[in-house]
Amino acid sequence: MARRSDDRPRHEQIAADIRARIMSGELPSGSQLPSTAQLIDQYSVANATVQRALTSLKAEGYLHSRVGKGVYVRDRQPLVIAVDAYVPPARGGYTYHLLDVAEVRPPTDVALALGIADDEPAILRHRLLSHDGEPVEVSWSYYPVAIGRGTAISSRKKLVGGIPRALADLGHTQRDLVDRLSVRMPTTQEVEILALPPQVPVIRQFRVIRSHGDPVEVSVLIKGGHLHELEYHQEIQPDSA
């Protein structure tokens, strides 16, 4: 089997190694990193290379410096999000900011998932999710105009009970959800709106929600990869054979 060598700059390799050790708990919250001299010796690199690695990890929120004492693992747990159709505002410090509502021509993959023609419009609700005042997710949610035009879904205001209640009131109770996950580097818009540190990838969720088998919502949700863990729970049915 062909293997590819790691040709990333050395400071990125070091940052990746320390990041993995922090995420696994090998370097627990509050623990002190080895000294710069020890890291230089451990990784066989120059001081400037170690400093670039540490600077990246500080920008991502993994580390912080204590003047005169050293560098420590920040006491910050990842945002573990149970994958639901809707996060109620104020639960765990979350709040929604409605950025735009409009009838638009959706991206090709969204139109396909909604079951509409490429040139057919959909209702877009563009939102920013914050946690304790910090932006953590930007989303684009699309709804068929046959369902949402002229209803609360197309109104330019926050909805009491969110979209799930608005759909239920229209007879389209959400029944099942399918997420496709991918990871990529962010666009300029995503970097700016989520205030992402340099070289941090994003988690992209492509979500289709159905009611009685018909798609009623398709969303693209973008989260900073340095902040989030997604938690899925599934009941495992015993083998009936």
C-alpha positions in Angstrom: 0.0 0.0 0.0 1.4 3.4 -1.0 2.1 5.8 1.8 2.4 9.5 1.6 5.0 11.4 3.7 3.9 14.3 5.8 5.2 17.4 3.9 3.5 20.0 6.0 5.8 22.7 7.5 7.4 21.4 10.7 5.6 23.9 13.0 2.2 22.5 11.7 3.3 19.0 12.4 4.3 19.9 15.9 1.1 21.8 16.5 -0.9 18.8 15.2 1.0 16.4 17.6 0.4 18.6 20.7 -3.3 19.2 19.7 -3.9 15.4 19.4 -2.3 14.9 22.8 -4.6 17.6 24.4 -7.7 16.1 22.7 -6.9 12.6 24.0 -6.3 13.8 27.5 -2.7 12.9 27.6 -2.1 16.6 28.2 -5.0 17.5 30.5 -6.6 20.9 31.1 -4.4 23.0 33.4 -1.3 21.0 32.8 2.0 22.7 32.0 3.7 22.1 28.7 7.3 21.1 28.7 9.6 24.1 28.5 10.6 25.6 25.2 14.1 24.0 25.5 12.5 20.6 26.1 10.2 21.0 23.1 13.2 22.0 20.9 15.0 18.9 22.0 11.9 16.7 21.7 11.1 17.7 18.1 14.7 18.5 17.0 13.8 22.0 15.7 14.7 25.6 16.2 13.2 27.9 18.8 11.3 29.8 16.1 9.6 26.7 14.9 8.4 25.8 18.4 7.1 29.3 18.9 5.1 29.2 15.6 3.5 25.9 16.7 2.6 27.3 20.1 1.2 30.6 18.6 -1.2 28.6 16.4 -2.4 26.5 19.4 -2.9 29.7 21.5 -5.0 31.2 18.7 -7.1 28.1 18.5 -7.7 28.3 22.3 -5.8 25.2 23.3 -3.0 26.9 25.2 -2.3 30.1 27.1 0.8 31.6 28.6 1.3 32.6 32.3 3.9 35.3 32.5 7.0 34.1 34.1 5.6 30.6 34.6 5.2 28.9 31.2 2.6 27.6 28.8 -0.4 25.7 30.0 -3.3 23.7 28.5 -6.3 25.9 28.6 -9.2 24.7 30.8 -11.6 24.7 27.9 -13.8 21.8 27.0 -15.0 21.3 23.4 -18.6 22.2 22.6 -20.1 18.8 22.5 -23.3 19.1 20.5 -25.9 16.4 20.4 -27.1 16.3 16.8 -30.7 17.5 16.9 -32.9 19.3 14.4 -32.9 22.4 16.5 -31.0 23.9 19.4 -33.4 25.8 21.6 -32.2 29.4 22.3 -30.6 30.0 25.7 -30.0 26.2 26.3 -26.4 26.1 27.4 -25.8 29.7 26.5 -26.8 29.4 22.8 -28.5 32.2 20.9 -29.6 32.7 17.3 -29.1 35.8 15.2 -31.2 36.0 12.0 -28.9 37.4 9.2 -31.3 37.2 6.3 -34.6 35.8 4.9 -35.2 35.7 1.2 -36.4 33.7 -1.8 -33.3 32.6 -3.6 -32.1 30.1 -6.1 -30.5 27.4 -3.9 -27.2 25.6 -4.6 -27.5 22.6 -6.9 -27.0 20.0 -4.1 -29.7 21.7 -2.0 -32.2 21.8 -4.9 -31.6 18.2 -5.6 -32.2 17.3 -1.9 -35.4 19.4 -1.8 -36.6 17.7 -5.0 -37.0 21.0 -6.9 -35.7 22.1 -10.3 -32.4 24.0 -10.5 -34.2 27.2 -11.5 -36.9 26.9 -8.9 -36.6 29.2 -5.8 -36.6 28.2 -2.2 -37.0 30.2 1.0 -33.6 30.9 2.7 -33.2 31.5 6.4 -29.6 32.5 7.1 -28.5 32.4 10.7 -25.6 32.7 13.1 -25.5 30.7 16.3 -23.5 32.1 19.2 -22.4 30.5 22.5 -21.8 32.9 25.4 -21.7 35.7 22.9 -19.1 34.1 20.6 -20.0 33.0 17.0 -19.8 29.2 16.7 -21.9 28.2 13.7 -23.3 29.9 10.5 -26.1 28.2 8.7 -28.1 28.4 5.5 -31.5 26.7 5.8 -33.8 26.2 2.7 -37.5 25.5 2.6 -39.8 24.7 -0.4 -41.8 27.8 -1.4 -44.9 25.5 -1.7 -44.6 25.1 2.1 -43.2 28.4 3.4 -44.3 31.2 1.1 -46.5 33.7 2.9 -46.1 31.9 6.3 -44.0 32.4 9.4 -41.1 30.6 7.7 -40.8 33.5 5.2 -41.1 36.2 7.8 -38.1 38.3 8.7 -38.2 37.6 12.4 -37.3 35.0 15.0 -39.9 32.3 15.5 -41.2 31.3 18.9 -40.5 27.6 19.1 -38.3 27.8 16.0 -38.8 26.3 12.6 -39.9 22.9 14.1 -43.0 24.5 15.5 -43.6 26.6 12.4 -43.5 23.5 10.2 -45.7 21.5 12.7 -48.3 24.3 12.6 -48.4 23.9 8.8 -48.9 20.2 9.1 -45.3 19.2 8.3 -44.0 17.9 11.6 -40.3 16.9 11.3 -40.0 13.1 11.4 -36.4 12.2 10.4 -33.1 13.8 9.9 -30.0 12.8 7.8 -26.7 14.5 8.2 -23.7 14.2 5.8 -20.5 15.4 7.4 -17.4 16.7 5.6 -14.3 18.8 6.6 -12.8 21.5 4.5 -10.9 24.8 4.7 -13.2 27.8 5.3 -14.2 30.4 2.8 -13.3 34.0 3.4 -16.9 34.7 4.5 -16.8 31.9 7.0 -13.4 33.0 8.4 -14.8 36.5 9.0 -18.2 35.7 10.4 -16.9 32.9 12.7 -13.7 34.8 13.6 -11.6 31.6 12.8 -7.9 31.4 13.5 -5.6 30.8 10.6 -5.4 27.3 9.1 -8.4 26.0 11.0 -10.8 23.7 9.0 -14.5 23.7 9.3 -17.0 21.0 9.8 -19.7 21.1 7.2 -23.1 19.4 7.9 -25.4 18.9 5.0 -28.7 18.2 6.7 -32.0 17.0 5.2 -35.1 16.9 7.4 -38.2 15.1 6.2 -41.9 15.0 7.2 -43.7 11.8 6.2 -41.0 11.0 3.7 -41.0 14.5 2.0 -38.0 16.9 2.4 -39.2 20.1 4.3 -35.8 21.6 5.1 -32.2 21.3 3.8 -29.5 23.1 5.7 -25.8 23.7 5.3 -24.2 24.2 8.8 -20.6 25.4 9.2 -18.7 25.1 12.5 -15.1 25.8 13.4 -13.3 22.4 13.7 -11.3 23.7 16.7 -14.3 24.2 18.8 -16.7 21.3 18.2 -17.4 17.7 18.8 -20.6 16.3 17.3 -22.4 13.6 19.4 -24.6 11.0 17.7 -26.7 8.5 19.6 -28.3 5.5 17.9 -30.1 2.5 19.3 -28.7 -0.8 18.1 -31.3 -3.4 17.4 -30.6 -6.9 18.4 -30.0 -9.4 15.7 -33.3 -11.1 15.0 -31.8 -14.0 13.0 
